[in-house]
Amino acid sequence: MSTDLIAALRAALHADAAHIARHDPAFVFADIAAKRAILDLHRPVQRRPTGGGGVIEDCGVCNHFPARYPCATLRLLAEAYGIRA
């Protein structure tokens, strides 16, 4: 029984090591920082009337289109996480 436990622990540790190697923490932190920077850049900066009493928010980076908020950049970023806007 104890050899089964040790084998199971070794297998679990090997799986953990493989996971860490595949998902290098330095890369993951850099990726998160870059995505947070994208969120900071692509924020709503202006509102314009719709004509029907409502307002539309535009993206601070993509507002030259004009781009409704959330812009295409943020919607594409969200899709990687299974989030639909």
Distance bins in CASP14 RR format, pairs under 12 A and 6 or more apart:
PFRMAT RR
TARGET T0000
AUTHOR 0000-0000-0000
RMODE 2
METHOD distances of the structure
MODEL  1
1 7 0 0 0 0 0 1 0 0 0 0 0
1 8 0 0 0 0 0 1 0 0 0 0 0
2 8 0 0 0 0 0 1 0 0 0 0 0
2 9 0 0 0 0 0 1 0 0 0 0 0
3 9 0 0 0 0 0 1 0 0 0 0 0
3 10 0 0 0 0 0 1 0 0 0 0 0
4 10 0 0 0 0 0 1 0 0 0 0 0
4 11 0 0 0 0 0 1 0 0 0 0 0
5 11 0 0 0 0 0 1 0 0 0 0 0
5 12 0 0 0 0 0 1 0 0 0 0 0
6 12 0 0 0 0 0 1 0 0 0 0 0
6 13 0 0 0 0 0 1 0 0 0 0 0
7 13 0 0 0 0 0 1 0 0 0 0 0
7 14 0 0 0 0 0 1 0 0 0 0 0
8 14 0 0 0 0 0 1 0 0 0 0 0
8 15 0 0 0 0 0 1 0 0 0 0 0
9 15 0 0 0 0 0 1 0 0 0 0 0
9 16 0 0 0 0 0 1 0 0 0 0 0
10 16 0 0 0 0 0 1 0 0 0 0 0
10 17 0 0 0 0 0 1 0 0 0 0 0
11 17 0 0 0 0 0 1 0 0 0 0 0
11 18 0 0 0 0 0 1 0 0 0 0 0
12 18 0 0 0 0 0 1 0 0 0 0 0
12 19 0 0 0 0 0 1 0 0 0 0 0
13 19 0 0 0 0 0 1 0 0 0 0 0
13 20 0 0 0 0 0 1 0 0 0 0 0
14 20 0 0 0 0 0 1 0 0 0 0 0
14 21 0 0 0 0 0 1 0 0 0 0 0
15 21 0 0 0 0 0 1 0 0 0 0 0
15 22 0 0 0 0 0 1 0 0 0 0 0
16 22 0 0 0 0 0 1 0 0 0 0 0
16 23 0 0 0 0 0 1 0 0 0 0 0
17 23 0 0 0 0 0 1 0 0 0 0 0
19 25 0 0 0 0 0 1 0 0 0 0 0
19 28 0 0 0 0 0 1 0 0 0 0 0
20 26 0 0 0 0 0 1 0 0 0 0 0
20 27 0 0 0 0 0 1 0 0 0 0 0
20 28 0 0 0 0 0 1 0 0 0 0 0
21 27 0 0 0 0 0 1 0 0 0 0 0
22 28 0 0 0 0 0 1 0 0 0 0 0
23 29 0 0 0 0 0 1 0 0 0 0 0
23 31 0 0 0 0 1 0 0 0 0 0 0
23 32 0 0 0 0 0 1 0 0 0 0 0
24 30 0 0 0 0 1 0 0 0 0 0 0
24 31 0 0 0 0 1 0 0 0 0 0 0
25 31 0 0 0 0 0 1 0 0 0 0 0
25 32 0 0 0 0 0 1 0 0 0 0 0
26 32 0 0 0 0 0 1 0 0 0 0 0
26 33 0 0 0 0 0 1 0 0 0 0 0
27 33 0 0 0 0 0 1 0 0 0 0 0
27 34 0 0 0 0 0 1 0 0 0 0 0
28 34 0 0 0 0 0 1 0 0 0 0 0
28 35 0 0 0 0 0 1 0 0 0 0 0
29 35 0 0 0 0 0 1 0 0 0 0 0
29 36 0 0 0 0 0 1 0 0 0 0 0
30 36 0 0 0 0 0 1 0 0 0 0 0
30 37 0 0 0 0 0 1 0 0 0 0 0
31 37 0 0 0 0 0 1 0 0 0 0 0
31 38 0 0 0 0 0 1 0 0 0 0 0
31 77 0 0 0 0 0 1 0 0 0 0 0
31 80 0 0 0 0 0 1 0 0 0 0 0
32 38 0 0 0 0 0 1 0 0 0 0 0
32 39 0 0 0 0 0 1 0 0 0 0 0
32 77 0 0 0 0 0 1 0 0 0 0 0
32 81 0 0 0 0 0 1 0 0 0 0 0
33 39 0 0 0 0 0 1 0 0 0 0 0
33 40 0 0 0 0 0 1 0 0 0 0 0
34 40 0 0 0 0 0 1 0 0 0 0 0
34 41 0 0 0 0 0 1 0 0 0 0 0
34 77 0 0 0 0 0 1 0 0 0 0 0
35 41 0 0 0 0 0 1 0 0 0 0 0
35 42 0 0 0 0 0 1 0 0 0 0 0
35 73 0 0 0 0 0 1 0 0 0 0 0
35 74 0 0 0 0 0 1 0 0 0 0 0
35 76 0 0 0 0 0 1 0 0 0 0 0
35 77 1 0 0 1 0 0 0 0 0 0 0
35 78 0 0 0 0 0 1 0 0 0 0 0
35 80 0 0 0 0 1 0 0 0 0 0 0
35 81 0 0 0 0 1 0 0 0 0 0 0
36 42 0 0 0 0 0 1 0 0 0 0 0
36 43 0 0 0 0 0 1 0 0 0 0 0
36 77 0 0 0 0 0 1 0 0 0 0 0
37 43 0 0 0 0 0 1 0 0 0 0 0
37 61 0 0 0 0 0 1 0 0 0 0 0
37 73 0 0 0 0 0 1 0 0 0 0 0
37 77 0 0 0 0 0 1 0 0 0 0 0
38 59 0 0 0 0 0 1 0 0 0 0 0
38 60 0 0 0 0 0 1 0 0 0 0 0
38 61 0 0 0 0 1 0 0 0 0 0 0
38 62 0 0 0 0 0 1 0 0 0 0 0
38 70 0 0 0 0 0 1 0 0 0 0 0
38 71 0 0 0 0 0 1 0 0 0 0 0
38 73 1 0 0 1 0 0 0 0 0 0 0
38 74 1 0 0 1 0 0 0 0 0 0 0
38 75 0 0 0 0 0 1 0 0 0 0 0
38 76 0 0 0 0 0 1 0 0 0 0 0
38 77 1 0 0 1 0 0 0 0 0 0 0
38 78 0 0 0 0 0 1 0 0 0 0 0
38 80 0 0 0 0 0 1 0 0 0 0 0
39 59 0 0 0 0 0 1 0 0 0 0 0
39 60 0 0 0 0 0 1 0 0 0 0 0
39 61 0 0 0 0 0 1 0 0 0 0 0
39 69 0 0 0 0 0 1 0 0 0 0 0
39 70 0 0 0 0 1 0 0 0 0 0 0
39 71 0 0 0 0 0 1 0 0 0 0 0
39 73 0 0 0 0 1 0 0 0 0 0 0
39 74 1 0 0 1 0 0 0 0 0 0 0
39 77 1 0 0 1 0 0 0 0 0 0 0
39 78 0 0 0 0 0 1 0 0 0 0 0
40 59 0 0 0 0 0 1 0 0 0 0 0
40 60 0 0 0 0 0 1 0 0 0 0 0
40 61 0 0 0 0 0 1 0 0 0 0 0
40 74 0 0 0 0 0 1 0 0 0 0 0
41 59 0 0 0 0 1 0 0 0 0 0 0
41 60 1 0 0 1 0 0 0 0 0 0 0
41 61 1 0 1 0 0 0 0 0 0 0 0
41 62 0 0 0 0 1 0 0 0 0 0 0
41 63 0 0 0 0 0 1 0 0 0 0 0
41 71 0 0 0 0 0 1 0 0 0 0 0
41 73 0 0 0 0 1 0 0 0 0 0 0
41 74 0 0 0 0 1 0 0 0 0 0 0
41 77 0 0 0 0 0 1 0 0 0 0 0
42 57 0 0 0 0 0 1 0 0 0 0 0
42 58 0 0 0 0 0 1 0 0 0 0 0
42 59 1 0 1 0 0 0 0 0 0 0 0
42 60 1 0 0 1 0 0 0 0 0 0 0
42 61 1 0 1 0 0 0 0 0 0 0 0
42 62 1 0 0 1 0 0 0 0 0 0 0
42 63 0 0 0 0 1 0 0 0 0 0 0
42 67 0 0 0 0 1 0 0 0 0 0 0
42 68 0 0 0 0 0 1 0 0 0 0 0
42 69 0 0 0 0 1 0 0 0 0 0 0
42 70 1 0 0 1 0 0 0 0 0 0 0
42 71 1 0 1 0 0 0 0 0 0 0 0
42 72 0 0 0 0 1 0 0 0 0 0 0
42 73 1 0 1 0 0 0 0 0 0 0 0
42 74 1 0 1 0 0 0 0 0 0 0 0
42 75 0 0 0 0 0 1 0 0 0 0 0
42 76 0 0 0 0 0 1 0 0 0 0 0
42 77 0 0 0 0 1 0 0 0 0 0 0
42 78 0 0 0 0 0 1 0 0 0 0 0
43 57 0 0 0 0 1 0 0 0 0 0 0
43 58 0 0 0 0 0 1 0 0 0 0 0
43 59 1 0 0 1 0 0 0 0 0 0 0
43 60 1 0 0 1 0 0 0 0 0 0 0
43 61 0 0 0 0 1 0 0 0 0 0 0
43 62 0 0 0 0 0 1 0 0 0 0 0
43 63 0 0 0 0 0 1 0 0 0 0 0
43 67 0 0 0 0 0 1 0 0 0 0 0
43 69 1 0 0 1 0 0 0 0 0 0 0
43 70 0 0 0 0 1 0 0 0 0 0 0
43 71 0 0 0 0 1 0 0 0 0 0 0
43 73 0 0 0 0 0 1 0 0 0 0 0
43 74 0 0 0 0 1 0 0 0 0 0 0
44 55 0 0 0 0 0 1 0 0 0 0 0
44 56 0 0 0 0 1 0 0 0 0 0 0
44 57 1 1 0 0 0 0 0 0 0 0 0
44 58 1 0 0 1 0 0 0 0 0 0 0
44 59 1 0 0 1 0 0 0 0 0 0 0
44 60 1 0 0 1 0 0 0 0 0 0 0
44 61 0 0 0 0 0 1 0 0 0 0 0
44 62 0 0 0 0 0 1 0 0 0 0 0
44 63 0 0 0 0 1 0 0 0 0 0 0
44 66 0 0 0 0 0 1 0 0 0 0 0
44 67 0 0 0 0 0 1 0 0 0 0 0
44 68 0 0 0 0 1 0 0 0 0 0 0
44 69 1 0 1 0 0 0 0 0 0 0 0
44 70 0 0 0 0 1 0 0 0 0 0 0
44 71 0 0 0 0 1 0 0 0 0 0 0
44 74 0 0 0 0 0 1 0 0 0 0 0
45 57 0 0 0 0 1 0 0 0 0 0 0
45 58 1 0 0 1 0 0 0 0 0 0 0
45 59 1 0 0 1 0 0 0 0 0 0 0
45 60 1 0 1 0 0 0 0 0 0 0 0
45 61 0 0 0 0 1 0 0 0 0 0 0
45 62 0 0 0 0 0 1 0 0 0 0 0
45 63 1 0 0 1 0 0 0 0 0 0 0
45 64 0 0 0 0 0 1 0 0 0 0 0
45 66 0 0 0 0 0 1 0 0 0 0 0
45 67 0 0 0 0 0 1 0 0 0 0 0
45 69 0 0 0 0 1 0 0 0 0 0 0
45 71 0 0 0 0 0 1 0 0 0 0 0
46 55 0 0 0 0 1 0 0 0 0 0 0
46 56 0 0 0 0 1 0 0 0 0 0 0
46 57 1 0 0 1 0 0 0 0 0 0 0
46 58 1 0 1 0 0 0 0 0 0 0 0
46 59 0 0 0 0 1 0 0 0 0 0 0
46 60 1 0 0 1 0 0 0 0 0 0 0
46 62 0 0 0 0 0 1 0 0 0 0 0
46 63 1 0 0 1 0 0 0 0 0 0 0
46 64 0 0 0 0 0 1 0 0 0 0 0
46 66 0 0 0 0 1 0 0 0 0 0 0
46 67 0 0 0 0 0 1 0 0 0 0 0
46 68 0 0 0 0 0 1 0 0 0 0 0
46 69 0 0 0 0 1 0 0 0 0 0 0
47 53 0 0 0 0 0 1 0 0 0 0 0
47 54 0 0 0 0 1 0 0 0 0 0 0
47 55 1 0 1 0 0 0 0 0 0 0 0
47 56 1 0 0 1 0 0 0 0 0 0 0
47 57 1 0 1 0 0 0 0 0 0 0 0
47 58 1 0 0 1 0 0 0 0 0 0 0
47 59 0 0 0 0 0 1 0 0 0 0 0
47 60 0 0 0 0 0 1 0 0 0 0 0
47 63 0 0 0 0 0 1 0 0 0 0 0
47 66 0 0 0 0 0 1 0 0 0 0 0
47 68 0 0 0 0 0 1 0 0 0 0 0
47 69 0 0 0 0 1 0 0 0 0 0 0
48 54 0 0 0 0 1 0 0 0 0 0 0
48 55 1 0 0 1 0 0 0 0 0 0 0
48 56 1 0 1 0 0 0 0 0 0 0 0
48 57 0 0 0 0 1 0 0 0 0 0 0
48 58 1 0 0 1 0 0 0 0 0 0 0
48 63 0 0 0 0 1 0 0 0 0 0 0
48 66 1 0 0 1 0 0 0 0 0 0 0
48 67 0 0 0 0 0 1 0 0 0 0 0
48 68 0 0 0 0 0 1 0 0 0 0 0
48 69 0 0 0 0 0 1 0 0 0 0 0
49 55 1 0 1 0 0 0 0 0 0 0 0
49 56 1 0 0 1 0 0 0 0 0 0 0
49 57 0 0 0 0 0 1 0 0 0 0 0
50 56 1 0 1 0 0 0 0 0 0 0 0
50 57 0 0 0 0 0 1 0 0 0 0 0
50 68 0 0 0 0 0 1 0 0 0 0 0
55 68 0 0 0 0 0 1 0 0 0 0 0
55 69 0 0 0 0 0 1 0 0 0 0 0
56 63 0 0 0 0 0 1 0 0 0 0 0
56 65 0 0 0 0 0 1 0 0 0 0 0
56 66 1 0 0 1 0 0 0 0 0 0 0
56 67 0 0 0 0 1 0 0 0 0 0 0
56 68 1 0 1 0 0 0 0 0 0 0 0
56 69 1 0 0 1 0 0 0 0 0 0 0
56 70 0 0 0 0 0 1 0 0 0 0 0
56 71 0 0 0 0 0 1 0 0 0 0 0
57 63 0 0 0 0 1 0 0 0 0 0 0
57 66 0 0 0 0 1 0 0 0 0 0 0
57 67 0 0 0 0 1 0 0 0 0 0 0
57 68 1 0 0 1 0 0 0 0 0 0 0
57 69 1 1 0 0 0 0 0 0 0 0 0
57 70 0 0 0 0 1 0 0 0 0 0 0
57 71 0 0 0 0 1 0 0 0 0 0 0
57 74 0 0 0 0 0 1 0 0 0 0 0
58 64 0 0 0 0 1 0 0 0 0 0 0
58 65 0 0 0 0 1 0 0 0 0 0 0
58 66 1 0 1 0 0 0 0 0 0 0 0
58 67 1 0 0 1 0 0 0 0 0 0 0
58 68 1 0 0 1 0 0 0 0 0 0 0
58 69 1 0 0 1 0 0 0 0 0 0 0
58 70 0 0 0 0 0 1 0 0 0 0 0
58 71 0 0 0 0 1 0 0 0 0 0 0
59 65 0 0 0 0 1 0 0 0 0 0 0
59 66 0 0 0 0 1 0 0 0 0 0 0
59 67 1 0 1 0 0 0 0 0 0 0 0
59 68 1 0 0 1 0 0 0 0 0 0 0
59 69 1 0 1 0 0 0 0 0 0 0 0
59 70 1 0 0 1 0 0 0 0 0 0 0
59 71 1 1 0 0 0 0 0 0 0 0 0
59 72 0 0 0 0 1 0 0 0 0 0 0
59 73 1 0 0 1 0 0 0 0 0 0 0
59 74 1 0 0 1 0 0 0 0 0 0 0
59 75 0 0 0 0 0 1 0 0 0 0 0
60 66 0 0 0 0 1 0 0 0 0 0 0
60 67 0 0 0 0 1 0 0 0 0 0 0
60 68 0 0 0 0 0 1 0 0 0 0 0
60 69 0 0 0 0 1 0 0 0 0 0 0
60 70 0 0 0 0 0 1 0 0 0 0 0
60 71 0 0 0 0 1 0 0 0 0 0 0
60 73 0 0 0 0 0 1 0 0 0 0 0
60 74 0 0 0 0 0 1 0 0 0 0 0
61 67 0 0 0 0 1 0 0 0 0 0 0
61 69 0 0 0 0 0 1 0 0 0 0 0
61 70 0 0 0 0 0 1 0 0 0 0 0
61 71 1 0 0 1 0 0 0 0 0 0 0
61 72 0 0 0 0 0 1 0 0 0 0 0
61 73 1 0 0 1 0 0 0 0 0 0 0
61 74 0 0 0 0 1 0 0 0 0 0 0
62 68 0 0 0 0 1 0 0 0 0 0 0
62 69 0 0 0 0 1 0 0 0 0 0 0
62 70 0 0 0 0 1 0 0 0 0 0 0
62 71 1 0 1 0 0 0 0 0 0 0 0
62 72 1 0 0 1 0 0 0 0 0 0 0
62 73 1 0 0 1 0 0 0 0 0 0 0
62 74 0 0 0 0 1 0 0 0 0 0 0
62 75 0 0 0 0 0 1 0 0 0 0 0
62 76 0 0 0 0 0 1 0 0 0 0 0
63 69 0 0 0 0 1 0 0 0 0 0 0
63 71 0 0 0 0 1 0 0 0 0 0 0
63 73 0 0 0 0 0 1 0 0 0 0 0
64 71 0 0 0 0 0 1 0 0 0 0 0
65 71 0 0 0 0 1 0 0 0 0 0 0
65 72 0 0 0 0 1 0 0 0 0 0 0
65 73 0 0 0 0 0 1 0 0 0 0 0
66 72 0 0 0 0 0 1 0 0 0 0 0
67 73 0 0 0 0 1 0 0 0 0 0 0
67 74 0 0 0 0 1 0 0 0 0 0 0
67 75 0 0 0 0 0 1 0 0 0 0 0
68 74 0 0 0 0 0 1 0 0 0 0 0
68 75 0 0 0 0 1 0 0 0 0 0 0
68 85 0 0 0 0 1 0 0 0 0 0 0
69 75 0 0 0 0 0 1 0 0 0 0 0
69 85 0 0 0 0 1 0 0 0 0 0 0
70 76 0 0 0 0 1 0 0 0 0 0 0
70 77 0 0 0 0 1 0 0 0 0 0 0
70 78 1 0 0 1 0 0 0 0 0 0 0
70 79 0 0 0 0 0 1 0 0 0 0 0
70 83 0 0 0 0 0 1 0 0 0 0 0
70 84 0 0 0 0 0 1 0 0 0 0 0
70 85 1 0 1 0 0 0 0 0 0 0 0
71 77 0 0 0 0 1 0 0 0 0 0 0
71 78 0 0 0 0 0 1 0 0 0 0 0
71 85 0 0 0 0 1 0 0 0 0 0 0
72 78 0 0 0 0 0 1 0 0 0 0 0
72 79 0 0 0 0 0 1 0 0 0 0 0
72 85 0 0 0 0 1 0 0 0 0 0 0
73 79 0 0 0 0 0 1 0 0 0 0 0
73 85 0 0 0 0 0 1 0 0 0 0 0
74 80 0 0 0 0 0 1 0 0 0 0 0
74 81 0 0 0 0 0 1 0 0 0 0 0
74 83 0 0 0 0 1 0 0 0 0 0 0
74 84 0 0 0 0 0 1 0 0 0 0 0
74 85 1 0 0 1 0 0 0 0 0 0 0
75 81 0 0 0 0 0 1 0 0 0 0 0
75 82 0 0 0 0 0 1 0 0 0 0 0
75 83 0 0 0 0 1 0 0 0 0 0 0
75 84 1 0 0 1 0 0 0 0 0 0 0
75 85 1 0 1 0 0 0 0 0 0 0 0
76 82 0 0 0 0 0 1 0 0 0 0 0
76 83 0 0 0 0 0 1 0 0 0 0 0
76 84 0 0 0 0 0 1 0 0 0 0 0
76 85 0 0 0 0 1 0 0 0 0 0 0
77 83 0 0 0 0 1 0 0 0 0 0 0
77 85 0 0 0 0 0 1 0 0 0 0 0
78 84 1 0 0 1 0 0 0 0 0 0 0
78 85 1 0 0 1 0 0 0 0 0 0 0
79 85 0 0 0 0 1 0 0 0 0 0 0
END
